């Protein structure tokens, strides 16, 4: 029923007074919020400011790079054009894309079946196989670089190319296998059993059931491998240093820096062009990457 005009209006109930204990708790929560966010902002600035400095320096003129100015007087976007017009720079780009793209695809394709077997199959020696994979993660690549170089350079005559770095990725990667195995253990066995009851073989179960559910883990492994190949300096230096046509961006950038050691604006512009693809890839795939890395430690 609607309230008539002659009915008295009930006053709103009074709020209970704030006790000193509640006032102290609110003040403490506010101070904790300020402290946590201040540390977060400081950490963000610690990582962002060097990149901002590199970008601003890349847009300065030749005369301004060695001064104390932090902001360019004139925005020299032509510095990036000069870097791209440098002989060999686009070749370094192509080689790096080949190395990172093919290496990532081969690593994922070869590591998923092994990780699936270690996570879901029950066979004699499974724990020993897992220990061998973990032991390979602890083995520094410098330990086997000499016999590997002799094999690829002397036996197969592939020195001066990137194939000694790409082909081994078709045989799996210890870190990728371990990371995928940890993720696949989080997939309930009931899904696999249901697929087998419906008549699916192990290969079809892997392709139709496991792979769609393992997308975050696969994305994490793919990003790790892509970043490693994109930033790899040691491998191209060993196998491709004698052939400038096979250089990657990481190794070519060192040569570019030596040729333009006084042109810091051009050096910074080349650095930005090398870093930009990695930052963009991580920006668009960070959700799947973080989810995949987080779930690998849930079980197993």
N, C-alpha and C positions, 0 to 999 in steps of 0.2 A: 504494500500500500504506500501511496505517496504521502509525504509528511505535510500536514496542513499548517497554516500560518499560526494558529493558536497553540500548537504544540511546542514546548520548550526545546531548544537546541542543546543537545548534550555536549559539553566541552570535551575537547580531545584529551585523552589521558596524558598526564605529564610524564616526560621522559625521566627515568631514574637518573640521579646525579652520577657523574663520572667519579669513580673512586680514585684515590691516588695510585693504587696498584695498576688500574687500567690505563691511567694517564702515563705512567712509567713504561708500561708494555707498548703502548702506541709510539711513544718517543723512541724506544729502543728499536722497534720495527722500522720506523722511518730512517733512523741512522744506519741500520743494516742495509736497507734498500739503497741509500745514497752511497754507502761504501762499496757495495757489490757493483753498482752501475758505474761508479767512478773508476773502479779497477777495470771493468769491461771496456769503457771508453779509452782508458789509457793503453790497454793492450791493443785495441783496434788501431789507435793512432801509431803505436809502435810498429805495426805491420804495414799500415797504409802510407805513412809519410815517406818512406824511402821510394815507394813506387810513384807517388806524386812528384817527388823531387826528380826522378828519372824522366817522367813525362814532361815536366816543365823545362828541364834542361834540353830535352830533345827539340823543343820548339824555340830555342833561343838562337840568336845570330852568332857568328863566329867570334865577334868582339865581346859579347856579353857573357859567354860561358865561363870565363875565368874571373869574373867579378863576383861581388857579394850579393848581387841581385837574385831574388828568388822567383820573381815573376817576369816573363819575357816582356821587353818593351814592344817588340813587334813579333807576332806569332808566325814563325817561319815554318809553315806546313810543307814547304818545298824540301825540307831536310829528309822527309820520308821518301820523296821522289828520287832524291839523289842516292839514297841507300838502295832502293829498288833497282835503280839504273846501274848499280855497281856490277861489273862483270862477275858472273858466277853466283850472285846472291839468289836468283830465282832457281838456279840449279841446286843450291843447298836446300832450298825450300822443297823442291821435288824429291830430293833424296831423303830428307827427313820425313816427309809424308809417307814415302814408300817404306822406310824403315819402321816408323811407328805404326802405320796402318796394317801392313802385312804381318809385322811381329805381334801386334795385339790380336789379330784374327787367328793366327796360328797358335798362339799361347792359349787362348780361350778354347779353341777347337780340340786341342790335345790335352788340356788339363781337366776339362769337365768329365770325360769318361773315367779317368783315373780317380778323380775325387768321388765320383758316384760309386765306383767299386769299393773304395776304402770306407765310404760312409754307410752303404746299404747292403753290401754282400758279406756273407759269413764264410770265410775260407781259412784254411791253415796258413799261417804266416802273415795274416793281415796286420797284426800289431808290429811285426818285424818290418813289414813294408812301410808302415807309417813312420817308424823310427828312422828308416833309411831316408825318407823324404825330409824329415826334420833335420837329420844330420847334414843333408845337402844344403839346407838353408844356412847352416853354420859355416859352410866351407867358403872362404873368400874367393872371388873369381881370379885374383892375382896368383893363386896357388897353381892353377891349371892353365894359365895363359900361355906358357911356353910350349907345352906339348900340343895345345890346341892350335897355336899359331903355326907350328911346324907341320901339323896335319893339313890345315887349310891352305897354307902358303906353299909348302914344298910338295905335298902329295897331290893336292887337287888344283894347285896353281890358281887360287882365287884371291890372292893378295891384291890389294888395290880396289876391291869391291866391297859392298855391304852384305854380300851373301853369307860370309862366315858368321855374321851377326843375326841374320834372318832365319837361315835354315835350322839352326839348333832349337829355335823356338817351336818348331813343329814336333818336338819330342817332349814337350811339357816343361813346366817351370815349378820348382819345389815350393816356392812361396805361394804361387797361384793354386797349386793342388791342395796345399794345407788350408788356405783360406776358404776355398770352395768346399772342401771336405767338412770344415767346421760349420759352414752354412747349411749344407745338405743334411746334416744331422738334425737340424731343427724342423725338417719336413716330416710330418707323421708318416709312419709306415703304412697306416690304413689306406692312404691314397694309392700307394703302390700296389698293395694287396688287391684293392678294388679293380685297378687296371689289369692286373694279371688274371683275376677272375673273369673279366670281360674278354679275355683272349689276347691281351697285348703281350708281346715279347718284351725282353729287357730293353732292346733298342727303341722300340716304339714307346715304352713306358718312359724312357729317358727323354725322348723328343716331345711327347705329347703331354706328359704330366710333370716331370721334374723340371725341365727347362722353363716353362711358364712360371712356375712357382719360385724358381731360383734367379729370377731377373735381377733383384737387388744385389745378390752375391756376384753374379756374372758382371754386372755393371761396375762393382767395386774392383774386381780383378782386372777388367778391361782398362779402367782408368789408371790403376797402379801401373800396369804394363805400358800404357800409352805415355804416361808422364816419364817413366823410366827411359823409354826409347827416345822420346823427344829431347830429353836433357842429357842423354848419354854422351860423354866426352871421351871416356877411356877406350871404349870399343872402336869408334871411328879413328881414334888416334893410332891404335895398334894396326888395324887392317886397311884403312883407307887413306892414311896420311900421304902416301906416295903418289896418289892420284887425285888432283884437285877436282876432277869431275865426279868423284864419289864422296866428297865432303858433305857433312851434315851441317845444320845451322849452329850447333854447339861448337863444333870444331872450326867452322868457317868464321864464326864470330871472333874467335881468338886471332885469326889472320886479319880480319877487318880491323880489329882494335890495333894491331901492330902497324897497319898501313895508315891509320888515321889517329895516331896516339895523341895528336894535338887538337884534333877536331872532336871535342867532347860532345858537341851537339849531335854530330852524325853517329858517334858511338852509342849515345843514349837512344837515338832513334832506331838504330839497328837492334838494340837490346829490347826496346818496346815491341818491335815486330816479331822478335823471337818469343817473348813472353805472352803476347796477346792471345794466340790460339789456345795455349794451356789454360789461361784464365777464363776464356770464353767456354771452353769445354767443361771445366769444373763448375762454372756458374750455372750452366744449363743442366748438369747432371749431378749436382751436389746432393739433392734429395735421395736419389737412388744410391749414391755413393755412401752417404752417412748411414742410411738404413742397412745397406749390405755389410758395412764394417761393424755396426752395432750388433746385428743379429749373429755374427760369427762367433761371439763369445757367450751366447745364451746357453748352449748345450754342447756336450761332447768333450 
